[in-house]
Amino acid sequence: MIKLDPFYPILPDTAWLARLLPQGIKLVQLRIKDQGPDTLRTEIGKAVALCKGYDCRLVINDYWREAIEAKASFVHLGQEDLAAADLNAIRKAGIRIGVSTHSHEELDKALSADADYVALGPIYATTLKAMNFAPQGLPRLAEWRARIRCPLVAIGGLTVARAKLALAAGADSVAVITDIVTDQAPESKAKNWIAATAPWRDLSTGCPQN
């Protein structure tokens, strides 16, 4: 059975990992953008080593080939990446898969891929990037919870206060980017998140092993 920590920060590089892992983070995604292949491999390798040292589950965003090479244990795929990825190669390497969803059609694709977790977003409006989908809201989160057995991750526009609502609505974990990386004291903010999500830390839904 797999469990996800309820606090799931998404960070852009290993400098951020080195800064925040000592605060007690147990689940993190490395989302690297616009870097060359050498930098990608170096960063992913560093991230695997860092997270191993802090007993933190690392999820690599998109770059499944590099994740296999670095012996990572988890990748996160968007819908386009899911369609293009060699899922057999990923599974053969012993890597678990998380998948983004924004619609019923995308949820069906994630479930067909036997995703180890499903992410739904944006739950609230977000300014991080242009979105093709309107905010999903808490009712859609509850709907997804009723449809799936594997862990459910909420993402998009989340603050500490909103995260508690998302967790109460059925999310097992809440992914956050902006509220951490734009804060003037991200270390303290991470500690606040860890404390705020503590009531859900032992309540995560499990998925059968593949």
C-alpha positions in Angstrom: 0.0 0.0 0.0 1.2 3.5 -0.8 0.5 6.6 1.3 1.3 10.2 0.4 2.1 12.8 3.0 -0.6 15.4 3.0 1.9 18.2 2.4 3.3 18.1 -1.1 5.5 21.0 -2.1 6.6 21.4 -5.8 10.1 23.0 -6.1 12.0 24.1 -9.1 15.6 23.0 -8.4 17.9 21.3 -5.9 18.8 24.5 -4.2 15.2 24.7 -3.0 15.3 21.1 -1.9 18.5 21.7 0.1 16.8 24.7 1.7 13.5 23.1 2.6 14.1 19.4 3.2 15.7 20.1 6.7 12.3 21.5 7.8 10.8 18.0 7.8 9.3 17.6 4.3 8.4 14.0 3.5 7.0 14.3 0.0 8.3 16.7 -2.7 8.2 17.1 -6.5 11.1 18.4 -8.5 9.7 20.4 -11.4 12.5 21.6 -13.6 11.7 23.8 -16.6 13.8 25.1 -19.6 17.1 23.3 -18.8 19.4 21.4 -21.0 19.9 17.6 -20.8 23.2 17.8 -18.8 21.6 20.1 -16.2 18.5 17.9 -16.0 20.6 14.8 -15.3 22.7 16.6 -12.7 19.7 18.1 -10.9 17.7 14.9 -10.9 20.7 12.9 -9.6 21.3 15.5 -6.8 17.6 15.4 -5.9 17.6 11.6 -5.6 20.6 11.8 -3.2 19.2 14.7 -1.2 15.8 13.1 -0.7 17.4 9.8 0.3 19.4 11.5 2.9 16.3 13.1 4.4 14.0 10.1 4.0 11.7 12.1 1.7 9.8 10.7 -1.2 10.8 12.4 -4.4 8.6 12.8 -7.5 10.3 13.8 -10.8 8.0 15.9 -13.0 7.9 14.9 -16.7 11.4 13.6 -17.2 10.8 9.8 -16.9 13.8 8.8 -19.0 16.1 10.7 -16.7 14.2 9.4 -13.7 14.9 5.8 -14.8 18.6 6.7 -15.3 18.8 8.2 -11.8 16.9 5.3 -10.2 14.2 7.6 -8.9 11.1 6.0 -7.5 8.3 8.2 -8.7 7.4 10.4 -11.7 4.6 12.8 -12.3 3.1 13.0 -15.8 0.8 15.6 -17.4 -1.7 14.3 -19.9 0.5 15.0 -22.9 3.5 13.4 -21.2 1.3 10.4 -20.3 0.4 9.9 -23.9 4.0 9.9 -25.0 5.6 8.0 -22.2 6.7 4.4 -22.3 4.7 3.2 -19.3 6.1 -0.3 -19.6 9.6 1.0 -19.3 8.7 3.1 -16.3 7.0 0.2 -14.5 9.8 -2.2 -15.4 12.2 0.2 -13.7 10.0 0.0 -10.5 8.9 3.6 -10.8 5.5 4.7 -9.6 3.4 7.2 -11.6 1.3 10.2 -10.7 -1.0 11.8 -13.3 -2.5 15.2 -13.7 -6.3 15.4 -14.4 -8.6 18.3 -15.2 -11.7 16.5 -16.6 -13.6 13.3 -16.6 -11.9 12.2 -19.8 -8.5 12.8 -18.3 -9.4 11.0 -15.2 -10.4 8.0 -17.3 -7.0 8.1 -19.0 -5.2 8.2 -15.7 -7.1 5.3 -14.3 -6.5 3.3 -17.5 -2.8 3.9 -17.0 -3.2 2.5 -13.5 -1.9 5.7 -11.9 -0.5 5.4 -8.4 -2.0 8.7 -7.6 -4.3 11.2 -9.4 -3.9 14.9 -9.2 -6.9 17.2 -9.8 -6.6 20.9 -10.4 -6.7 23.8 -10.3 -8.9 23.6 -7.2 -8.8 27.4 -6.9 -7.8 30.0 -9.4 -4.0 30.2 -9.9 -1.7 32.8 -11.4 1.2 30.4 -11.7 0.5 29.7 -15.4 -2.4 30.1 -17.9 -4.9 27.3 -17.4 -7.3 25.8 -20.0 -9.6 24.7 -17.3 -11.7 26.7 -14.8 -11.2 26.2 -11.1 -12.5 22.7 -10.2 -13.7 23.6 -6.7 -14.2 21.3 -3.7 -17.3 19.5 -5.0 -15.3 18.1 -8.0 -12.6 17.1 -5.5 -15.2 15.1 -3.5 -16.5 13.6 -6.8 -13.0 12.4 -7.7 -12.6 11.0 -4.2 -15.7 8.9 -4.7 -14.5 7.5 -8.0 -10.9 6.5 -7.3 -9.2 4.1 -4.9 -5.7 5.5 -5.2 -4.4 8.7 -3.4 -5.9 12.0 -4.6 -3.8 15.1 -4.8 -5.3 18.6 -4.9 -3.4 21.4 -6.6 -3.9 25.0 -7.7 -4.3 28.2 -5.7 -3.9 26.5 -2.3 -3.1 28.3 0.9 -2.8 26.8 4.3 -6.5 27.6 5.0 -7.7 26.4 1.6 -5.6 23.2 2.0 -7.5 22.2 5.1 -10.7 22.5 3.1 -9.3 20.4 0.3 -8.1 17.7 2.7 -11.5 17.7 4.4 -13.2 17.4 1.0 -11.3 14.2 0.3 -7.8 15.0 -0.9 -5.0 12.8 0.6 -2.4 15.4 -0.2 -2.2 19.0 -1.2 0.4 20.2 -3.7 1.7 23.8 -3.4 4.1 25.9 -5.3 3.4 29.7 -5.1 2.6 29.8 -1.4 6.0 28.4 -0.6 8.4 29.8 -3.2 7.1 33.4 -3.1 7.1 33.6 0.7 9.8 35.8 2.2 10.5 33.1 4.8 9.8 29.8 2.9 11.5 27.7 5.7 9.0 29.0 8.2 6.1 28.7 5.8 7.0 25.0 5.1 7.0 24.4 8.9 3.5 26.0 9.0 2.3 23.7 6.3 3.6 20.7 8.0 2.0 21.6 11.3 -1.3 22.6 9.6 -1.6 19.2 7.7 -0.6 17.1 10.8 -4.2 15.9 11.5 -4.3 14.2 8.1 -0.8 12.7 8.2 -2.0 9.3 9.3 -5.2 9.3 7.3 -3.9 8.9 3.7 -5.6 6.5 1.4 -3.5 3.5 0.2 -3.3 2.0 -3.2 -2.5 -1.7 -3.8 1.1 -2.4 -4.9 1.4 -3.0 -8.7 
